[in-house]
Amino acid sequence: MNEFIIFGIYVKERSKNALAVQNLLTKYGCSIKTRIGLHEVSGSFCSNSGLILLELTGDKSEIENLEKALQALEEIEIQKMVFKK
């Protein structure tokens, strides 16, 4: 691949949507090189929304299929960054 592809996935209502997102990330796991999960946490507070950053690799059609599957989920926002090598 001649580019770096990064997805930013904003998950609203994590408690309701996490399982569907996790199932997709497992299904397309061989295309995920790096995964970072971020959500606000402090003391007795744990945010019900979160951000997942993915660095993707491999077959471009699989990456496109993952993107389409994520976009089909409700309460999920996805942003894509592509950097040419």
N, CA, C and O atoms as a GROMACS GRO file, in nm:
protein
  340
    1MET      N    1   0.085  -0.117   0.000
    1MET     CA    2   0.000   0.000   0.000
    1MET      C    3   0.090   0.124   0.000
    1MET      O    4   0.188   0.129   0.074
    2ASN      N    5   0.057   0.220  -0.081
    2ASN     CA    6   0.137   0.341  -0.093
    2ASN      C    7   0.078   0.458  -0.016
    2ASN      O    8   0.101   0.574  -0.051
    3GLU      N    9   0.002   0.429   0.086
    3GLU     CA   10  -0.058   0.535   0.166
    3GLU      C   11  -0.086   0.486   0.307
    3GLU      O   12  -0.098   0.367   0.332
    4PHE      N   13  -0.095   0.582   0.398
    4PHE     CA   14  -0.138   0.554   0.534
    4PHE      C   15  -0.285   0.590   0.541
    4PHE      O   16  -0.324   0.700   0.501
    5ILE      N   17  -0.368   0.500   0.592
    5ILE     CA   18  -0.511   0.526   0.606
    5ILE      C   19  -0.545   0.519   0.755
    5ILE      O   20  -0.519   0.419   0.822
    6ILE      N   21  -0.605   0.627   0.804
    6ILE     CA   22  -0.645   0.637   0.945
    6ILE      C   23  -0.795   0.664   0.949
    6ILE      O   24  -0.845   0.753   0.879
    7PHE      N   25  -0.867   0.588   1.030
    7PHE     CA   26  -1.008   0.616   1.056
    7PHE      C   27  -1.020   0.670   1.198
    7PHE      O   28  -0.958   0.618   1.291
    8GLY      N   29  -1.100   0.773   1.213
    8GLY     CA   30  -1.144   0.820   1.344
    8GLY      C   31  -1.291   0.783   1.356
    8GLY      O   32  -1.373   0.824   1.274
    9ILE      N   33  -1.324   0.705   1.457
    9ILE     CA   34  -1.462   0.657   1.475
    9ILE      C   35  -1.515   0.713   1.606
    9ILE      O   36  -1.466   0.677   1.713
   10TYR      N   37  -1.614   0.800   1.597
   10TYR     CA   38  -1.678   0.856   1.717
   10TYR      C   39  -1.801   0.772   1.748
   10TYR      O   40  -1.894   0.764   1.667
   11VAL      N   41  -1.801   0.711   1.864
   11VAL     CA   42  -1.911   0.622   1.905
   11VAL      C   43  -1.995   0.694   2.009
   11VAL      O   44  -1.950   0.718   2.121
   12LYS      N   45  -2.116   0.728   1.971
   12LYS     CA   46  -2.212   0.787   2.066
   12LYS      C   47  -2.280   0.672   2.138
   12LYS      O   48  -2.298   0.565   2.080
   13GLU      N   49  -2.316   0.693   2.262
   13GLU     CA   50  -2.384   0.589   2.340
   13GLU      C   51  -2.306   0.458   2.338
   13GLU      O   52  -2.356   0.356   2.291
   14ARG      N   53  -2.182   0.462   2.389
   14ARG     CA   54  -2.096   0.344   2.388
   14ARG      C   55  -2.165   0.220   2.446
   14ARG      O   56  -2.151   0.110   2.393
   15SER      N   57  -2.239   0.239   2.553
   15SER     CA   58  -2.304   0.124   2.617
   15SER      C   59  -2.402   0.054   2.524
   15SER      O   60  -2.425  -0.067   2.536
   16LYS      N   61  -2.461   0.128   2.432
   16LYS     CA   62  -2.558   0.072   2.339
   16LYS      C   63  -2.493   0.024   2.209
   16LYS      O   64  -2.542  -0.071   2.148
   17ASN      N   65  -2.384   0.087   2.166
   17ASN     CA   66  -2.328   0.062   2.033
   17ASN      C   67  -2.195  -0.012   2.031
   17ASN      O   68  -2.148  -0.051   1.924
   18ALA      N   69  -2.134  -0.031   2.145
   18ALA     CA   70  -1.999  -0.089   2.150
   18ALA      C   71  -1.994  -0.230   2.090
   18ALA      O   72  -1.898  -0.264   2.021
   19LEU      N   73  -2.094  -0.311   2.115
   19LEU     CA   74  -2.091  -0.449   2.067
   19LEU      C   75  -2.092  -0.455   1.914
   19LEU      O   76  -2.017  -0.533   1.855
   20ALA      N   77  -2.176  -0.374   1.850
   20ALA     CA   78  -2.182  -0.374   1.704
   20ALA      C   79  -2.050  -0.326   1.644
   20ALA      O   80  -2.003  -0.381   1.545
   21VAL      N   81  -1.991  -0.223   1.704
   21VAL     CA   82  -1.862  -0.173   1.656
   21VAL      C   83  -1.755  -0.279   1.677
   21VAL      O   84  -1.676  -0.306   1.586
   22GLN      N   85  -1.752  -0.339   1.794
   22GLN     CA   86  -1.650  -0.441   1.823
   22GLN      C   87  -1.662  -0.560   1.728
   22GLN      O   88  -1.560  -0.613   1.683
   23ASN      N   89  -1.783  -0.601   1.696
   23ASN     CA   90  -1.802  -0.712   1.602
   23ASN      C   91  -1.742  -0.679   1.466
   23ASN      O   92  -1.681  -0.766   1.403
   24LEU      N   93  -1.760  -0.555   1.419
   24LEU     CA   94  -1.701  -0.517   1.290
   24LEU      C   95  -1.549  -0.511   1.298
   24LEU      O   96  -1.481  -0.553   1.205
   25LEU      N   97  -1.496  -0.459   1.407
   25LEU     CA   98  -1.351  -0.451   1.421
   25LEU      C   99  -1.290  -0.591   1.429
   25LEU      O  100  -1.178  -0.612   1.382
   26THR      N  101  -1.362  -0.684   1.487
   26THR     CA  102  -1.314  -0.823   1.490
   26THR      C  103  -1.320  -0.884   1.349
   26THR      O  104  -1.226  -0.949   1.305
   27LYS      N  105  -1.431  -0.861   1.279
   27LYS     CA  106  -1.448  -0.916   1.144
   27LYS      C  107  -1.338  -0.868   1.050
   27LYS      O  108  -1.289  -0.944   0.967
   28TYR      N  109  -1.300  -0.740   1.062
   28TYR     CA  110  -1.200  -0.681   0.973
   28TYR      C  111  -1.064  -0.665   1.044
   28TYR      O  112  -0.983  -0.582   1.005
   29GLY      N  113  -1.042  -0.745   1.146
   29GLY     CA  114  -0.922  -0.733   1.230
   29GLY      C  115  -0.791  -0.746   1.155
   29GLY      O  116  -0.692  -0.684   1.195
   30CYS      N  117  -0.787  -0.822   1.047
   30CYS     CA  118  -0.662  -0.839   0.972
   30CYS      C  119  -0.626  -0.714   0.893
   30CYS      O  120  -0.515  -0.705   0.839
   31SER      N  121  -0.717  -0.618   0.884
   31SER     CA  122  -0.688  -0.491   0.817
   31SER      C  123  -0.649  -0.382   0.915
   31SER      O  124  -0.614  -0.271   0.874
   32ILE      N  125  -0.654  -0.412   1.044
   32ILE     CA  126  -0.625  -0.312   1.147
   32ILE      C  127  -0.484  -0.334   1.201
   32ILE      O  128  -0.455  -0.435   1.265
   33LYS      N  129  -0.398  -0.238   1.173
   33LYS     CA  130  -0.259  -0.245   1.221
   33LYS      C  131  -0.247  -0.191   1.363
   33LYS      O  132  -0.180  -0.250   1.448
   34THR      N  133  -0.314  -0.076   1.388
   34THR     CA  134  -0.309  -0.012   1.520
   34THR      C  135  -0.449   0.033   1.558
   34THR      O  136  -0.525   0.082   1.475
   35ARG      N  137  -0.481   0.015   1.685
   35ARG     CA  138  -0.613   0.057   1.737
   35ARG      C  139  -0.591   0.128   1.869
   35ARG      O  140  -0.524   0.076   1.959
   36ILE      N  141  -0.648   0.247   1.881
   36ILE     CA  142  -0.639   0.324   2.005
   36ILE      C  143  -0.780   0.369   2.043
   36ILE      O  144  -0.850   0.427   1.961
   37GLY      N  145  -0.820   0.341   2.166
   37GLY     CA  146  -0.951   0.382   2.214
   37GLY      C  147  -0.937   0.495   2.315
   37GLY      O  148  -0.853   0.488   2.405
   38LEU      N  149  -1.018   0.598   2.300
   38LEU     CA  150  -1.013   0.715   2.388
   38LEU      C  151  -1.154   0.748   2.438
   38LEU      O  152  -1.248   0.755   2.360
   39HIS      N  153  -1.166   0.767   2.568
   39HIS     CA  154  -1.290   0.823   2.621
   39HIS      C  155  -1.258   0.891   2.753
   39HIS      O  156  -1.160   0.858   2.820
   40GLU      N  157  -1.342   0.986   2.789
   40GLU     CA  158  -1.318   1.066   2.909
   40GLU      C  159  -1.352   0.986   3.033
   40GLU      O  160  -1.460   0.928   3.046
   41VAL      N  161  -1.256   0.984   3.125
   41VAL     CA  162  -1.271   0.911   3.250
   41VAL      C  163  -1.205   0.990   3.360
   41VAL      O  164  -1.093   1.039   3.343
   42SER      N  165  -1.271   1.004   3.474
   42SER     CA  166  -1.209   1.066   3.591
   42SER      C  167  -1.289   1.032   3.715
   42SER      O  168  -1.411   1.050   3.717
   43GLY      N  169  -1.223   0.983   3.817
   43GLY     CA  170  -1.290   0.951   3.943
   43GLY      C  171  -1.412   0.865   3.923
   43GLY      O  172  -1.401   0.748   3.887
   44SER      N  173  -1.528   0.922   3.949
   44SER     CA  174  -1.653   0.846   3.938
   44SER      C  175  -1.725   0.871   3.806
   44SER      O  176  -1.840   0.828   3.789
   45PHE      N  177  -1.661   0.939   3.711
   45PHE     CA  178  -1.724   0.970   3.582
   45PHE      C  179  -1.661   0.889   3.470
   45PHE      O  180  -1.538   0.881   3.458
   46CYS      N  181  -1.745   0.830   3.386
   46CYS     CA  182  -1.699   0.758   3.268
   46CYS      C  183  -1.792   0.796   3.153
   46CYS      O  184  -1.910   0.762   3.154
   47SER      N  185  -1.738   0.865   3.054
   47SER     CA  186  -1.818   0.914   2.942
   47SER      C  187  -1.884   0.799   2.867
   47SER      O  188  -1.827   0.691   2.853
   48ASN      N  189  -2.005   0.823   2.819
   48ASN     CA  190  -2.077   0.722   2.743
   48ASN      C  191  -2.050   0.735   2.592
   48ASN      O  192  -2.112   0.665   2.512
   49SER      N  193  -1.959   0.824   2.554
   49SER     CA  194  -1.917   0.834   2.414
   49SER      C  195  -1.767   0.813   2.410
   49SER      O  196  -1.698   0.830   2.511
   50GLY      N  197  -1.717   0.778   2.295
   50GLY     CA  198  -1.573   0.754   2.285
   50GLY      C  199  -1.524   0.764   2.142
   50GLY      O  200  -1.602   0.768   2.047
   51LEU      N  201  -1.393   0.769   2.129
   51LEU     CA  202  -1.328   0.781   2.000
   51LEU      C  203  -1.233   0.663   1.982
   51LEU      O  204  -1.157   0.629   2.072
   52ILE      N  205  -1.238   0.602   1.865
   52ILE     CA  206  -1.146   0.494   1.829
   52ILE      C  207  -1.066   0.539   1.709
   52ILE      O  208  -1.122   0.584   1.609
   53LEU      N  209  -0.935   0.527   1.718
   53LEU     CA  210  -0.847   0.558   1.606
   53LEU      C  211  -0.792   0.427   1.550
   53LEU      O  212  -0.742   0.344   1.626
   54LEU      N  213  -0.802   0.409   1.420
   54LEU     CA  214  -0.752   0.289   1.354
   54LEU      C  215  -0.650   0.326   1.248
   54LEU      O  216  -0.674   0.415   1.167
   55GLU      N  217  -0.538   0.257   1.248
   55GLU     CA  218  -0.443   0.262   1.138
   55GLU      C  219  -0.467   0.135   1.058
   55GLU      O  220  -0.457   0.024   1.111
   56LEU      N  221  -0.498   0.151   0.930
   56LEU     CA  222  -0.539   0.037   0.848
   56LEU      C  223  -0.430  -0.005   0.750
   56LEU      O  224  -0.346   0.076   0.710
   57THR      N  225  -0.433  -0.130   0.713
   57THR     CA  226  -0.334  -0.187   0.623
   57THR      C  227  -0.398  -0.297   0.539
   57THR      O  228  -0.506  -0.347   0.572
   58GLY      N  229  -0.330  -0.335   0.431
   58GLY     CA  230  -0.376  -0.450   0.354
   58GLY      C  231  -0.463  -0.413   0.236
   58GLY      O  232  -0.453  -0.305   0.179
   59ASP      N  233  -0.550  -0.507   0.203
   59ASP     CA  234  -0.636  -0.497   0.084
   59ASP      C  235  -0.729  -0.377   0.093
   59ASP      O  236  -0.807  -0.364   0.187
   60LYS      N  237  -0.721  -0.290  -0.008
   60LYS     CA  238  -0.800  -0.167  -0.008
   60LYS      C  239  -0.951  -0.195  -0.011
   60LYS      O  240  -1.028  -0.120   0.048
   61SER      N  241  -0.993  -0.302  -0.079
   61SER     CA  242  -1.136  -0.332  -0.084
   61SER      C  243  -1.188  -0.373   0.054
   61SER      O  244  -1.302  -0.342   0.088
   62GLU      N  245  -1.106  -0.440   0.133
   62GLU     CA  246  -1.147  -0.476   0.270
   62GLU      C  247  -1.161  -0.351   0.356
   62GLU      O  248  -1.252  -0.340   0.438
   63ILE      N  249  -1.070  -0.256   0.338
   63ILE     CA  250  -1.077  -0.130   0.412
   63ILE      C  251  -1.204  -0.054   0.373
   63ILE      O  252  -1.271   0.002   0.459
   64GLU      N  253  -1.236  -0.053   0.244
   64GLU     CA  254  -1.359   0.012   0.198
   64GLU      C  255  -1.482  -0.057   0.253
   64GLU      O  256  -1.580   0.009   0.288
   65ASN      N  257  -1.480  -0.190   0.261
   65ASN     CA  258  -1.593  -0.265   0.318
   65ASN      C  259  -1.611  -0.231   0.466
   65ASN      O  260  -1.723  -0.217   0.514
   66LEU      N  261  -1.501  -0.220   0.540
   66LEU     CA  262  -1.508  -0.181   0.680
   66LEU      C  263  -1.569  -0.042   0.693
   66LEU      O  264  -1.656  -0.019   0.777
   67GLU      N  265  -1.524   0.051   0.610
   67GLU     CA  266  -1.575   0.187   0.615
   67GLU      C  267  -1.727   0.190   0.590
   67GLU      O  268  -1.801   0.256   0.663
   68LYS      N  269  -1.772   0.118   0.489
   68LYS     CA  270  -1.916   0.113   0.457
   68LYS      C  271  -1.996   0.050   0.571
   68LYS      O  272  -2.104   0.097   0.604
   69ALA      N  273  -1.942  -0.056   0.630
   69ALA     CA  274  -2.011  -0.124   0.741
   69ALA      C  275  -2.022  -0.032   0.862
   69ALA      O  276  -2.125  -0.029   0.929
   70LEU      N  277  -1.916   0.043   0.891
   70LEU     CA  278  -1.921   0.138   1.003
   70LEU      C  279  -2.020   0.250   0.976
   70LEU      O  280  -2.093   0.291   1.066
   71GLN      N  281  -2.022   0.300   0.854
   71GLN     CA  282  -2.114   0.408   0.818
   71GLN      C  283  -2.260   0.364   0.827
   71GLN      O  284  -2.348   0.448   0.847
   72ALA      N  285  -2.285   0.236   0.813
   72ALA     CA  286  -2.422   0.185   0.820
   72ALA      C  287  -2.476   0.180   0.963
   72ALA      O  288  -2.597   0.168   0.984
   73LEU      N  289  -2.387   0.188   1.061
   73LEU     CA  290  -2.430   0.184   1.201
   73LEU      C  291  -2.486   0.319   1.244
   73LEU      O  292  -2.436   0.424   1.203
   74GLU      N  293  -2.589   0.315   1.325
   74GLU     CA  294  -2.645   0.439   1.379
   74GLU      C  295  -2.559   0.489   1.494
   74GLU      O  296  -2.494   0.410   1.563
   75GLU      N  297  -2.559   0.619   1.513
   75GLU     CA  298  -2.486   0.685   1.622
   75GLU      C  299  -2.336   0.664   1.616
   75GLU      O  300  -2.267   0.666   1.718
   76ILE      N  301  -2.285   0.645   1.493
   76ILE     CA  302  -2.141   0.631   1.469
   76ILE      C  303  -2.103   0.736   1.366
   76ILE      O  304  -2.167   0.747   1.261
   77GLU      N  305  -2.000   0.812   1.394
   77GLU     CA  306  -1.948   0.909   1.296
   77GLU      C  307  -1.807   0.865   1.262
   77GLU      O  308  -1.727   0.833   1.351
   78ILE      N  309  -1.775   0.863   1.135
   78ILE     CA  310  -1.643   0.819   1.092
   78ILE      C  311  -1.578   0.928   1.006
   78ILE      O  312  -1.640   0.985   0.917
   79GLN      N  313  -1.451   0.954   1.036
   79GLN     CA  314  -1.369   1.047   0.958
   79GLN      C  315  -1.250   0.968   0.906
   79GLN      O  316  -1.198   0.880   0.974
   80LYS      N  317  -1.207   1.000   0.787
   80LYS     CA  318  -1.099   0.925   0.723
   80LYS      C  319  -0.986   1.021   0.686
   80LYS      O  320  -1.010   1.130   0.633
   81MET      N  321  -0.863   0.980   0.714
   81MET     CA  322  -0.744   1.054   0.673
   81MET      C  323  -0.660   0.962   0.586
   81MET      O  324  -0.639   0.846   0.620
   82VAL      N  325  -0.611   1.014   0.474
   82VAL     CA  326  -0.524   0.937   0.386
   82VAL      C  327  -0.399   1.019   0.359
   82VAL      O  328  -0.407   1.133   0.312
   83PHE      N  329  -0.284   0.960   0.390
   83PHE     CA  330  -0.156   1.024   0.367
   83PHE      C  331  -0.079   0.942   0.265
   83PHE      O  332  -0.064   0.821   0.281
   84LYS      N  333  -0.030   1.007   0.162
   84LYS     CA  334   0.050   0.939   0.059
   84LYS      C  335   0.192   0.921   0.111
   84LYS      O  336   0.248   1.010   0.175
   85LYS      N  337   0.250   0.805   0.084
   85LYS     CA  338   0.388   0.778   0.125
   85LYS      C  339   0.484   0.844   0.030
   85LYS      O  340   0.605   0.833   0.047
   0.00000   0.00000   0.00000
